[in-house]
Amino acid sequence: MNTPQSAILPDHATAAIWLLADIIDKNRIQAACKHAVAACEAAQARYPNENIGLTIAFGADFWGSLKHSHEAAELKNFPSYGTGAHHAPATQHDLLIHIQSLNHDSNFSLAQDVLHAFGDSIVVRDETHGFRRHEERGLDGFVDGTENPQGDDIAAVALNEWGGSYVVLQHYQHDIPKWNAHSIAEQEEAIARHKISNEEFPKTERHPCSHIARTNLREDGVKLKIVRRSLPFGMVSGVHGLAFTAYCGRLHNIEVQLKHMFGDVEDGLTDLLLSRLTRAISGGYYYAPSVERLLDL
């Protein structure tokens, strides 16, 4: 069987924790993964209605050293995209742990168990806590994830033939006062969607630099879909924004969207959100193997 890890397919989580770490002792990682998966299964059994999910994913340097590295032939370290103010920096690490559920307490407790499983075989470099807002809106006030696949299409988009998934995690820091200084019409223009109704603008009315125009892409008539598992994060008095998380059976789909956002394509245009709302402050690519592969690294 190729069972996908449990934080990939479930939608509408209300809370999440992302842990980024570097691996110190690779010989202990397989055993740690087994204990982490067991901890997640125990939490799921104890709280069956909380949709608790766990993904453990690896950067290219570690994954490339394993015997099954061919499963993720596209995997690479995150390159920087764009330039100047419209820049997506690379902050690549070895390990991504993504926990999500309907209860922050469950996430926190599972994260404790998972970090205990890894012990000093890793060094945690970053920890982010995300939360779901009313009506699944981001801090910009717009509904997030409207374009997500639904039903059976989630697995079809998120997973490759081995039940694995490429993952991107980026932190976007929002400037809410700057955003709020723009009129509602200007905000809607930047996204190409109505703020209250969430209705998408017709193609003929979209600004060429709007977020939808830059990311709603097709190749040979086929839409380049991804599965978003993003949530707002941060502190009211400090850094806050969006923890952009996406899964896909092809890294290509994710990368093409980022290139179009940050102007690394022939037209050189960049996403209006980068001018009016936000900036990328981190970025990493990872591969989340199936549960079976995770237990047999």
Backbone bond lengths (Angstrom), bond angles and torsions (degrees), N, CA, C in turn:
res aa  C-N    CA-C-N  psi(-1)  N-CA   C-N-CA  omega(-1)  CA-C   N-CA-C  phi
1 M - - - 1.464 - - 1.530 110.62 -
2 N 1.336 115.52 153.95 1.461 122.40 174.90 1.521 108.07 -120.65
3 T 1.303 116.48 79.28 1.462 121.85 -175.48 1.519 110.37 -81.95
4 P 1.331 119.07 121.98 1.471 119.40 179.12 1.525 111.05 -69.61
5 Q 1.294 116.16 148.88 1.461 120.28 175.87 1.529 109.92 -63.54
6 S 1.311 115.70 153.35 1.464 120.93 -160.18 1.522 116.38 -81.81
7 A 1.334 119.07 -2.76 1.467 119.50 175.57 1.524 112.24 -99.99
8 I 1.339 117.68 5.56 1.461 120.53 -174.59 1.527 112.25 -87.94
9 L 1.316 117.53 -50.97 1.463 120.67 -171.01 1.530 114.74 -85.69
10 P 1.346 120.58 -39.47 1.480 119.52 -176.59 1.523 112.01 -62.92
11 D 1.319 115.52 133.26 1.466 121.81 -178.72 1.524 110.11 -103.94
12 H 1.328 115.45 167.27 1.464 124.45 171.30 1.527 113.54 67.07
13 A 1.320 118.09 30.28 1.466 119.90 171.46 1.527 108.96 -61.46
14 T 1.323 116.17 147.37 1.463 120.10 -178.91 1.520 113.16 -102.62
15 A 1.330 117.44 -6.69 1.459 121.06 179.87 1.520 108.99 -154.52
16 A 1.320 116.07 151.03 1.459 120.23 179.84 1.522 109.88 -152.02
17 I 1.319 114.83 156.52 1.460 123.11 170.94 1.522 107.46 -130.60
18 W 1.335 115.88 132.91 1.454 122.19 173.38 1.524 108.40 -116.55
19 L 1.318 116.42 128.99 1.455 122.93 176.04 1.523 108.39 -119.11
20 L 1.312 116.40 128.09 1.455 122.02 175.91 1.523 108.08 -112.66
21 A 1.333 115.82 134.24 1.462 119.38 -174.77 1.517 110.79 -145.99
22 D 1.320 115.82 160.28 1.446 123.10 171.21 1.523 109.08 -110.07
23 I 1.321 115.84 142.58 1.458 121.84 -175.00 1.518 110.11 -87.36
24 I 1.324 116.11 128.34 1.463 122.84 179.74 1.518 111.20 -98.92
25 D 1.329 116.75 -40.01 1.461 121.65 -178.16 1.519 108.80 -129.73
26 K 1.329 117.04 96.52 1.471 121.28 -175.00 1.524 112.27 -67.45
27 N 1.323 117.77 -22.24 1.462 120.73 -177.49 1.529 112.68 -69.93
28 R 1.312 117.18 -15.22 1.461 120.65 -178.34 1.520 113.06 -103.57
29 I 1.327 117.43 0.35 1.462 120.90 -172.63 1.523 111.50 -71.11
30 Q 1.333 118.48 -40.75 1.461 119.20 -178.65 1.515 111.66 -61.66
31 A 1.318 116.94 -45.65 1.469 120.27 178.81 1.519 110.39 -63.06
32 A 1.335 116.56 -39.29 1.467 120.04 179.20 1.525 110.76 -63.81
33 C 1.331 117.05 -39.51 1.465 120.43 179.12 1.524 110.63 -63.58
34 K 1.312 117.21 -40.57 1.465 120.66 178.69 1.527 110.72 -61.43
35 H 1.327 117.08 -44.74 1.467 120.53 179.53 1.537 110.79 -66.78
36 A 1.323 116.65 -37.21 1.460 119.95 179.56 1.526 111.13 -65.97
37 V 1.332 117.05 -44.21 1.457 120.85 178.11 1.526 110.73 -62.27
38 A 1.333 116.65 -41.26 1.470 120.39 177.53 1.522 111.03 -62.63
39 A 1.328 117.16 -39.07 1.461 120.88 178.31 1.520 110.87 -64.09
40 C 1.326 116.36 -40.20 1.465 120.22 178.43 1.522 110.39 -65.31
41 E 1.324 117.16 -44.33 1.469 120.44 179.73 1.527 111.12 -62.33
42 A 1.322 117.21 -36.79 1.462 120.57 177.55 1.530 110.63 -65.79
43 A 1.345 116.46 -41.48 1.466 120.36 178.65 1.526 110.65 -65.72
44 Q 1.321 116.98 -40.08 1.467 120.56 178.49 1.524 111.56 -63.91
45 A 1.328 116.84 -38.37 1.462 120.61 178.96 1.523 111.30 -69.26
46 R 1.323 116.21 -35.82 1.462 120.33 -178.49 1.517 111.83 -74.67
47 Y 1.340 116.45 -36.00 1.472 121.33 -178.23 1.534 108.85 -126.69
48 P 1.319 117.60 72.80 1.468 121.03 -171.29 1.528 114.71 -67.89
49 N 1.313 118.17 -15.29 1.463 120.68 -176.82 1.525 113.41 -100.40
50 E 1.329 116.70 8.82 1.468 119.02 -174.76 1.525 113.37 -103.69
51 N 1.328 117.05 3.42 1.470 120.91 175.82 1.533 112.68 51.81
52 I 1.311 116.00 46.06 1.464 121.24 -178.61 1.528 109.42 -71.76
53 G 1.319 115.94 130.06 1.455 120.79 179.80 1.516 111.46 -135.44
54 L 1.326 115.66 150.34 1.461 122.87 -179.80 1.524 109.00 -136.11
55 T 1.316 116.08 131.89 1.462 121.70 169.59 1.520 108.51 -123.67
56 I 1.324 116.03 132.06 1.458 123.09 172.00 1.525 106.33 -116.33
57 A 1.324 116.83 120.60 1.459 121.52 -175.22 1.520 109.97 -132.30
58 F 1.326 115.58 156.14 1.454 121.24 -170.70 1.523 111.76 -124.67
59 G 1.331 115.10 144.80 1.450 121.26 173.82 1.514 111.40 -74.54
60 A 1.334 115.88 169.71 1.458 121.62 -173.00 1.522 113.06 -63.64
61 D 1.323 118.16 -36.94 1.461 120.15 -175.87 1.518 111.27 -63.95
62 F 1.337 116.94 -44.54 1.465 119.33 179.19 1.522 110.97 -74.55
63 W 1.326 116.79 -48.33 1.462 119.31 -176.44 1.524 111.28 -60.82
64 G 1.313 116.99 -35.82 1.453 120.44 -179.11 1.514 113.92 -66.29
65 S 1.321 116.73 -16.75 1.460 120.43 179.74 1.527 112.41 -87.60
66 L 1.324 117.79 -2.84 1.456 121.66 -174.90 1.529 111.38 -96.25
67 K 1.310 116.09 161.18 1.466 121.41 -175.84 1.519 112.67 -71.61
68 H 1.323 117.56 -17.80 1.465 120.63 -177.77 1.526 111.85 -105.57
69 S 1.318 117.39 22.38 1.464 120.44 -173.23 1.529 112.54 -62.13
70 H 1.347 117.56 -20.66 1.464 120.55 -179.45 1.531 112.25 -63.99
71 E 1.323 117.03 -18.84 1.470 119.84 179.92 1.521 112.11 -65.53
72 A 1.315 116.67 -21.37 1.467 120.46 -178.17 1.518 109.20 -128.30
73 A 1.327 116.19 63.21 1.460 121.61 -174.35 1.530 112.24 -63.71
74 E 1.334 117.68 -24.83 1.467 120.61 -179.64 1.527 113.36 -82.48
75 L 1.331 117.27 -14.37 1.465 120.06 -171.09 1.526 111.52 -61.95
76 K 1.308 115.10 137.23 1.466 122.40 177.06 1.516 108.22 -153.07
77 N 1.320 115.75 165.10 1.454 119.29 173.42 1.523 109.33 -67.35
78 F 1.303 115.97 146.63 1.456 121.91 -178.61 1.526 109.30 -63.64
79 P 1.342 117.74 122.61 1.463 119.51 174.05 1.519 109.22 -87.93
80 S 1.294 117.81 159.34 1.457 117.98 172.40 1.522 108.97 -75.11
81 Y 1.330 115.69 149.36 1.459 121.82 178.22 1.525 108.55 -122.41
82 G 1.331 116.04 149.00 1.451 120.39 175.63 1.514 113.26 72.28
83 T 1.334 114.29 -173.47 1.462 121.45 -179.81 1.521 109.82 -145.89
84 G 1.319 114.74 164.24 1.460 121.08 173.55 1.507 113.63 56.10
85 A 1.335 115.93 -132.79 1.464 121.00 -178.66 1.522 111.45 -69.01
86 H 1.339 115.86 -22.40 1.465 120.76 179.86 1.530 108.42 -104.34
87 H 1.307 115.36 69.72 1.463 121.91 -172.81 1.518 109.82 -127.95
88 A 1.338 116.30 135.62 1.462 121.66 174.49 1.526 107.80 -110.11
89 P 1.326 118.02 104.78 1.469 120.37 -175.72 1.524 111.79 -75.69
90 A 1.316 115.74 155.12 1.458 122.58 175.69 1.523 109.26 -95.89
91 T 1.340 115.74 125.51 1.467 121.57 175.68 1.527 107.41 -133.38
92 Q 1.322 115.32 57.87 1.459 122.21 -172.55 1.525 112.32 -68.75
93 H 1.350 115.85 140.05 1.466 122.02 174.35 1.525 108.91 -129.92
94 D 1.321 115.61 176.06 1.468 121.17 -177.07 1.520 113.27 -82.41
95 L 1.320 116.37 -29.99 1.465 120.42 -167.56 1.518 110.87 -139.26
96 L 1.330 116.07 133.26 1.461 122.73 172.16 1.520 108.32 -119.77
97 I 1.315 116.25 128.66 1.465 122.70 173.34 1.526 107.16 -116.35
98 H 1.314 116.18 118.91 1.461 122.35 -178.69 1.521 108.40 -118.13
99 I 1.315 116.13 119.22 1.463 122.70 179.66 1.520 107.71 -120.47
100 Q 1.327 116.97 133.04 1.462 119.99 177.47 1.523 110.05 -144.23
101 S 1.324 115.35 153.85 1.461 120.92 178.88 1.523 108.73 -169.03
102 L 1.334 115.57 -167.62 1.460 121.71 175.10 1.520 111.83 -97.16
103 N 1.328 117.86 8.52 1.464 121.13 -173.28 1.525 109.86 -149.05
104 H 1.314 117.02 118.99 1.462 120.50 -179.10 1.527 111.61 -62.08
105 D 1.312 117.49 -33.97 1.458 120.59 178.67 1.524 110.80 -60.10
106 S 1.332 116.93 -43.03 1.456 120.62 178.14 1.524 111.18 -62.78
107 N 1.323 116.18 -41.62 1.466 119.72 177.81 1.524 110.99 -61.02
108 F 1.315 115.34 -46.70 1.463 120.68 -176.76 1.524 110.47 -61.80
109 S 1.326 115.95 -45.20 1.467 120.00 -178.40 1.524 111.02 -65.72
110 L 1.338 116.95 -41.96 1.455 119.68 178.69 1.526 110.57 -66.23
111 A 1.323 117.11 -40.06 1.466 120.02 177.90 1.529 111.10 -59.70
112 Q 1.326 116.95 -39.40 1.465 120.00 176.11 1.529 110.75 -59.87
113 D 1.333 116.11 -45.24 1.467 120.36 -178.61 1.532 111.06 -66.32
114 V 1.328 116.36 -39.69 1.464 120.01 -178.98 1.527 110.56 -66.81
115 L 1.320 117.47 -43.87 1.459 119.61 178.98 1.523 111.25 -66.54
116 H 1.317 116.53 -33.18 1.460 119.37 174.74 1.530 110.32 -63.88
117 A 1.326 116.73 -38.16 1.465 120.81 179.30 1.529 111.19 -63.34
118 F 1.313 117.06 -40.51 1.469 120.11 -179.55 1.526 112.24 -79.96
119 G 1.333 116.98 -29.22 1.451 120.32 177.30 1.524 112.08 54.07
120 D 1.339 115.80 -139.15 1.461 119.50 -177.88 1.525 113.03 -90.32
121 S 1.344 116.06 18.39 1.468 118.60 172.56 1.524 110.90 -77.01
122 I 1.332 117.12 -12.41 1.461 122.19 177.33 1.526 109.37 -133.48
123 V 1.311 115.14 162.98 1.460 122.21 171.44 1.524 107.85 -123.42
124 V 1.309 117.19 119.15 1.463 121.78 -179.33 1.526 109.37 -73.25
125 R 1.323 115.40 128.59 1.468 121.36 -178.84 1.524 112.63 -104.63
126 D 1.335 116.55 -24.76 1.466 118.72 -178.48 1.524 109.17 -157.68
127 E 1.321 116.39 143.20 1.462 122.88 175.40 1.518 108.66 -134.68
128 T 1.323 116.27 126.67 1.458 121.93 -177.86 1.523 109.53 -127.84
129 H 1.332 117.03 134.99 1.454 122.51 176.67 1.532 108.56 -111.09
130 G 1.329 115.68 126.72 1.452 120.77 -179.79 1.513 111.85 -112.54
131 F 1.325 115.78 158.66 1.466 121.24 -177.03 1.523 109.60 -143.09
132 R 1.313 115.59 150.33 1.463 121.73 178.27 1.525 108.99 -93.09
133 R 1.302 116.56 132.15 1.464 121.48 176.83 1.530 109.92 -93.06
134 H 1.328 115.60 169.11 1.453 120.83 178.40 1.524 110.45 -57.22
135 E 1.315 115.73 140.73 1.462 124.15 178.72 1.533 112.15 60.22
136 E 1.334 116.07 19.27 1.465 122.67 179.14 1.525 111.45 57.56
137 R 1.329 115.46 38.87 1.464 120.88 178.55 1.523 110.61 -93.33
138 G 1.338 115.28 148.48 1.448 121.11 174.26 1.519 110.78 -80.55
139 L 1.322 115.60 -179.86 1.459 119.57 178.31 1.522 111.74 -67.31
140 D 1.328 117.02 -14.65 1.462 120.91 175.82 1.522 112.55 -80.16
141 G 1.350 117.04 -7.34 1.453 121.29 178.60 1.515 114.90 91.35
142 F 1.338 117.31 -1.74 1.457 121.65 179.94 1.521 110.48 -101.16
143 V 1.332 116.52 149.84 1.459 121.54 176.17 1.523 108.75 -65.33
144 D 1.329 116.61 133.85 1.458 121.55 -177.96 1.530 109.97 -107.54
145 G 1.319 116.77 144.15 1.461 121.08 174.70 1.512 115.03 84.09
146 T 1.337 117.63 16.10 1.466 120.21 -177.96 1.525 112.03 -60.26
147 E 1.330 117.13 -32.87 1.458 121.47 -176.33 1.525 113.39 -81.79
148 N 1.327 117.98 0.99 1.462 120.48 -176.76 1.525 112.54 -59.74
149 P 1.330 117.75 140.58 1.467 119.88 171.07 1.525 110.48 -60.49
150 Q 1.319 115.92 156.33 1.456 121.37 -179.22 1.527 110.24 -127.47
151 G 1.336 116.07 158.03 1.459 121.21 174.87 1.519 112.60 59.86
152 D 1.336 116.09 -136.07 1.459 121.34 -178.31 1.524 112.55 -65.55
153 D 1.329 117.31 -19.93 1.461 120.21 -179.80 1.529 111.88 -67.35
154 I 1.341 118.03 -22.69 1.461 119.99 -179.88 1.517 110.24 -60.85
155 A 1.324 116.68 -52.04 1.466 120.35 179.81 1.522 110.88 -64.89
156 A 1.325 117.57 -38.37 1.460 120.68 -178.76 1.522 111.43 -61.63
157 V 1.326 117.12 -34.34 1.463 121.29 179.81 1.524 111.50 -85.59
158 A 1.325 116.98 -42.06 1.462 120.97 -169.63 1.520 114.08 -77.33
159 L 1.339 118.53 -27.37 1.458 120.90 -167.39 1.529 112.11 -113.21
160 N 1.346 114.84 148.05 1.462 119.91 170.83 1.519 109.66 -94.21
161 E 1.310 117.72 -172.78 1.465 121.18 -173.41 1.524 112.90 -67.24
162 W 1.345 117.95 -16.68 1.457 121.54 179.17 1.529 112.50 -98.66
163 G 1.321 117.28 6.62 1.451 120.47 -178.11 1.514 113.59 79.14
164 G 1.327 116.64 13.73 1.460 121.40 178.15 1.510 111.76 -99.33
165 S 1.323 116.11 172.94 1.459 120.77 -176.19 1.519 110.07 -150.26
166 Y 1.325 115.48 138.15 1.462 120.65 169.78 1.530 108.26 -78.29
167 V 1.317 115.50 145.32 1.470 120.76 -177.66 1.521 109.28 -131.31
168 V 1.311 116.38 139.47 1.457 121.43 168.85 1.524 107.86 -119.39
169 L 1.312 115.56 138.10 1.466 121.24 170.90 1.521 108.13 -128.60
170 Q 1.318 114.91 120.66 1.457 122.05 173.64 1.527 108.80 -129.34
171 H 1.319 115.70 143.89 1.458 120.53 169.97 1.523 108.15 -101.97
172 Y 1.328 115.16 128.39 1.456 121.64 175.07 1.524 108.58 -111.31
173 Q 1.322 116.63 122.68 1.463 121.49 179.09 1.521 109.28 -93.10
174 H 1.323 115.22 120.47 1.466 120.90 -177.53 1.524 111.55 -90.39
175 D 1.316 115.05 146.43 1.462 123.09 170.14 1.532 106.48 -108.86
176 I 1.332 115.93 87.55 1.464 120.62 -173.54 1.531 112.25 -66.28
177 P 1.352 120.48 -41.88 1.465 118.18 176.13 1.530 112.63 -58.03
178 K 1.325 116.86 -40.49 1.466 120.39 177.20 1.526 110.51 -62.40
179 W 1.326 116.22 -43.79 1.468 121.56 179.75 1.524 110.67 -62.66
180 N 1.315 116.49 -44.53 1.464 120.64 -177.70 1.525 112.49 -70.59
181 A 1.326 117.11 -17.10 1.463 120.03 175.47 1.525 111.48 -73.62
182 H 1.322 116.40 -18.23 1.457 120.62 174.96 1.532 109.41 -82.29
183 S 1.301 116.13 147.00 1.455 120.68 177.00 1.527 109.82 -67.06
184 I 1.334 116.06 162.84 1.470 119.82 176.56 1.526 109.69 -59.07
185 A 1.313 116.74 -38.77 1.467 120.16 179.55 1.521 111.06 -62.28
186 E 1.325 116.74 -39.83 1.473 120.35 179.17 1.530 111.15 -69.83
187 Q 1.324 116.42 -36.56 1.456 119.35 175.58 1.523 110.67 -64.36
188 E 1.323 115.98 -45.29 1.461 120.25 179.43 1.528 111.00 -64.27
189 E 1.325 116.47 -36.47 1.464 120.76 177.07 1.528 110.87 -61.82
190 A 1.344 116.88 -38.78 1.458 121.05 -178.19 1.518 112.41 -65.92
191 I 1.322 117.05 -29.69 1.463 121.25 -178.23 1.520 112.04 -102.47
192 A 1.325 117.29 -28.32 1.475 123.90 -173.90 1.523 110.78 71.31
193 R 1.323 114.09 41.41 1.465 120.50 178.87 1.534 107.58 -151.28
194 H 1.333 116.57 144.09 1.458 120.28 177.18 1.528 109.85 -74.03
195 K 1.316 115.97 136.01 1.461 120.71 -171.73 1.518 112.37 -68.20
196 I 1.300 118.60 -45.77 1.457 121.39 -175.37 1.520 111.58 -80.63
197 S 1.313 117.53 -51.34 1.467 121.30 -174.45 1.524 112.79 -80.69
198 N 1.336 117.67 -18.61 1.461 123.76 -176.92 1.531 111.97 67.97
199 E 1.321 117.27 16.34 1.459 121.38 179.79 1.524 110.04 -77.49
200 E 1.319 115.83 132.03 1.461 121.99 -178.84 1.520 111.02 -76.07
201 F 1.332 117.16 140.63 1.458 121.03 176.20 1.539 109.94 -65.76
202 P 1.334 117.86 144.81 1.473 119.54 170.64 1.530 110.11 -60.18
203 K 1.304 117.02 152.32 1.461 121.06 -177.64 1.521 112.45 -54.98
204 T 1.318 116.09 -36.47 1.463 120.17 -177.31 1.526 112.76 -70.26
205 E 1.329 117.24 -14.50 1.465 121.32 -177.30 1.525 113.09 -108.75
206 R 1.312 117.74 4.32 1.460 120.67 -178.04 1.531 111.27 -85.51
207 H 1.327 115.66 134.67 1.465 120.14 171.16 1.529 107.95 -64.88
208 P 1.334 119.32 137.64 1.471 120.44 -177.89 1.526 114.01 -62.10
209 C 1.333 117.41 -17.87 1.465 120.93 177.79 1.532 112.23 -103.45
210 S 1.322 117.70 7.13 1.467 119.94 178.21 1.523 109.69 -64.73
211 H 1.317 115.75 158.05 1.468 120.29 -176.44 1.528 111.21 -61.15
212 I 1.312 117.14 -42.17 1.462 119.77 -179.99 1.525 110.74 -66.15
213 A 1.327 117.26 -40.11 1.460 120.08 179.35 1.526 111.55 -64.13
214 R 1.338 116.80 -33.07 1.469 120.48 -177.34 1.524 112.72 -84.30
215 T 1.329 118.34 -20.56 1.473 119.61 -173.73 1.523 114.66 -120.01
216 N 1.320 118.18 -17.02 1.466 121.37 179.05 1.530 107.64 -88.82
217 L 1.340 115.52 83.99 1.459 121.39 -165.45 1.531 111.98 -114.64
218 R 1.317 114.31 155.95 1.469 121.29 176.54 1.525 109.44 -132.86
219 E 1.322 115.48 148.93 1.458 122.71 170.77 1.518 107.80 -129.15
220 D 1.326 115.92 124.11 1.467 121.24 -178.25 1.530 110.77 53.69
221 G 1.329 115.39 37.20 1.451 121.27 177.20 1.518 115.09 81.62
222 V 1.328 117.36 -1.33 1.465 121.21 -178.24 1.531 109.44 -104.71
223 K 1.328 116.24 129.05 1.452 120.96 -178.55 1.525 110.77 -71.26
224 L 1.324 116.67 135.03 1.461 122.29 179.46 1.526 108.41 -86.46
225 K 1.317 116.28 88.16 1.456 121.23 -174.38 1.527 111.42 -87.53
226 I 1.327 115.49 152.92 1.459 123.94 171.13 1.522 107.75 -138.26
227 V 1.322 116.77 163.82 1.461 121.92 177.50 1.525 108.07 -109.00
228 R 1.316 116.44 110.58 1.456 121.44 -177.72 1.524 110.71 -85.77
229 R 1.323 115.54 135.74 1.468 122.15 173.64 1.529 109.02 -130.25
230 S 1.337 114.89 40.18 1.459 121.90 -175.85 1.519 111.25 -80.95
231 L 1.334 115.18 154.28 1.462 121.74 172.91 1.523 109.23 -146.47
232 P 1.333 117.61 152.09 1.457 119.95 169.68 1.526 110.36 -61.76
233 F 1.338 115.59 153.53 1.465 120.42 178.23 1.524 108.82 -144.86
234 G 1.318 115.92 167.04 1.456 120.92 166.15 1.504 115.83 113.28
235 M 1.326 113.43 -173.09 1.457 123.21 -177.55 1.527 109.94 -112.71
236 V 1.319 116.17 146.40 1.463 120.18 179.46 1.520 110.35 -60.77
237 S 1.329 117.16 -41.41 1.459 121.79 -175.82 1.524 113.12 -92.61
238 G 1.333 117.52 1.26 1.457 121.50 -177.82 1.524 111.71 -132.22
239 V 1.313 115.59 -150.40 1.460 121.21 -179.46 1.518 109.99 -69.43
240 H 1.317 116.55 132.17 1.462 121.32 176.65 1.525 108.81 -150.82
241 G 1.333 114.75 158.96 1.454 119.08 -178.22 1.507 111.12 167.51
242 L 1.331 116.15 -132.87 1.461 121.85 -176.86 1.523 109.65 -125.62
243 A 1.337 115.73 129.00 1.464 121.20 169.19 1.524 106.11 -89.46
244 F 1.321 115.42 94.17 1.460 120.56 -176.28 1.524 109.36 -77.63
245 T 1.330 115.00 115.92 1.460 122.35 -179.35 1.512 108.16 -126.85
246 A 1.323 116.87 129.01 1.459 120.36 178.46 1.518 109.98 -141.19
247 Y 1.330 114.73 142.64 1.463 123.21 176.47 1.525 108.83 -114.81
248 C 1.336 115.48 146.34 1.456 119.04 176.59 1.521 109.53 -161.72
249 G 1.319 115.74 148.49 1.455 120.78 175.55 1.513 112.82 -72.15
250 R 1.337 116.63 -11.52 1.464 122.58 176.75 1.517 108.95 -131.26
251 L 1.316 116.91 127.83 1.455 120.26 174.38 1.527 110.32 -66.24
252 H 1.297 116.49 -28.44 1.459 122.41 -178.60 1.519 111.92 -52.93
253 N 1.315 118.14 -44.79 1.465 120.97 -177.48 1.524 111.53 -60.82
254 I 1.334 115.80 -42.36 1.462 120.43 179.74 1.523 110.17 -65.63
255 E 1.325 115.67 -47.14 1.467 119.76 -174.07 1.520 112.01 -66.29
256 V 1.315 117.64 -39.14 1.466 119.68 179.79 1.527 110.66 -62.07
257 Q 1.331 116.98 -40.06 1.462 119.56 177.61 1.526 111.35 -62.59
258 L 1.329 116.87 -43.36 1.465 119.95 -179.81 1.525 111.40 -65.64
259 K 1.322 117.20 -40.00 1.457 120.13 178.25 1.534 111.15 -61.41
260 H 1.316 116.42 -39.05 1.462 119.44 178.40 1.524 112.03 -71.33
261 M 1.319 117.18 -34.02 1.462 119.69 177.12 1.526 111.62 -65.36
262 F 1.341 116.18 -42.15 1.461 120.39 -170.58 1.527 113.69 -101.59
263 G 1.329 117.18 10.20 1.455 120.51 170.75 1.509 115.67 82.36
264 D 1.329 118.46 16.82 1.459 120.94 179.36 1.531 111.67 -91.33
265 V 1.317 115.46 44.24 1.465 122.56 177.75 1.528 107.33 -136.30
266 E 1.316 115.33 175.79 1.458 120.40 -170.82 1.519 113.32 -59.06
267 D 1.340 118.47 -39.01 1.473 119.16 -176.78 1.529 112.82 -76.21
268 G 1.340 117.67 -17.33 1.459 121.21 176.49 1.510 115.65 70.01
269 L 1.334 117.89 5.40 1.459 120.87 -178.35 1.523 110.75 -75.80
270 T 1.321 116.79 150.81 1.459 121.84 178.98 1.524 110.36 -123.11
271 D 1.310 115.00 157.51 1.462 123.08 -176.81 1.526 110.33 -65.53
272 L 1.335 116.31 131.58 1.469 120.67 179.32 1.526 112.35 -60.43
273 L 1.324 117.81 -26.72 1.465 119.49 178.25 1.522 111.77 -61.35
274 L 1.330 117.32 -28.34 1.460 120.75 179.07 1.520 111.91 -73.47
275 S 1.319 116.69 -19.96 1.466 121.06 177.49 1.516 112.14 -92.99
276 R 1.335 116.82 -30.99 1.458 120.12 -169.48 1.524 114.31 -109.60
277 L 1.341 118.19 -17.72 1.463 119.00 -172.24 1.512 115.10 -134.33
278 T 1.325 118.61 -46.52 1.459 118.53 -159.38 1.519 112.59 -143.09
279 R 1.330 115.32 167.71 1.464 121.75 171.37 1.517 108.80 -145.39
280 A 1.304 116.18 145.31 1.461 120.94 177.98 1.527 109.42 -77.45
281 I 1.336 115.95 135.82 1.463 119.82 179.69 1.526 112.25 -122.07
282 S 1.323 117.89 -2.33 1.458 120.65 177.26 1.517 109.16 -158.22
283 G 1.338 116.10 165.70 1.458 119.30 175.78 1.509 112.13 -172.78
284 G 1.328 116.16 135.28 1.458 121.44 177.11 1.508 111.26 -153.05
285 Y 1.342 116.11 145.72 1.465 122.98 173.75 1.524 109.64 -107.07
286 Y 1.337 116.34 141.47 1.461 121.79 -177.44 1.523 109.42 -143.61
287 Y 1.325 114.99 164.74 1.450 120.59 175.04 1.519 109.53 -125.66
288 A 1.333 115.14 127.35 1.466 122.40 179.65 1.523 108.16 -105.24
289 P 1.331 118.77 102.30 1.463 120.37 -179.77 1.523 111.09 -71.63
290 S 1.317 116.08 170.15 1.462 119.90 174.77 1.520 110.24 -62.06
291 V 1.324 116.21 164.03 1.464 120.13 178.13 1.521 110.41 -59.43
292 E 1.326 117.05 -42.05 1.461 120.59 -179.04 1.530 110.87 -61.26
293 R 1.326 116.55 -44.01 1.465 120.32 179.00 1.524 110.43 -67.78
294 L 1.317 117.02 -38.88 1.458 120.73 179.56 1.528 111.08 -59.03
295 L 1.321 116.66 -35.75 1.469 121.00 -179.55 1.522 112.31 -82.13
296 D 1.337 115.81 -4.89 1.461 120.03 -179.32 1.516 109.17 -138.56
297 L 1.322 116.52 58.15 1.454 120.65 -178.89 1.522 111.52 -66.32
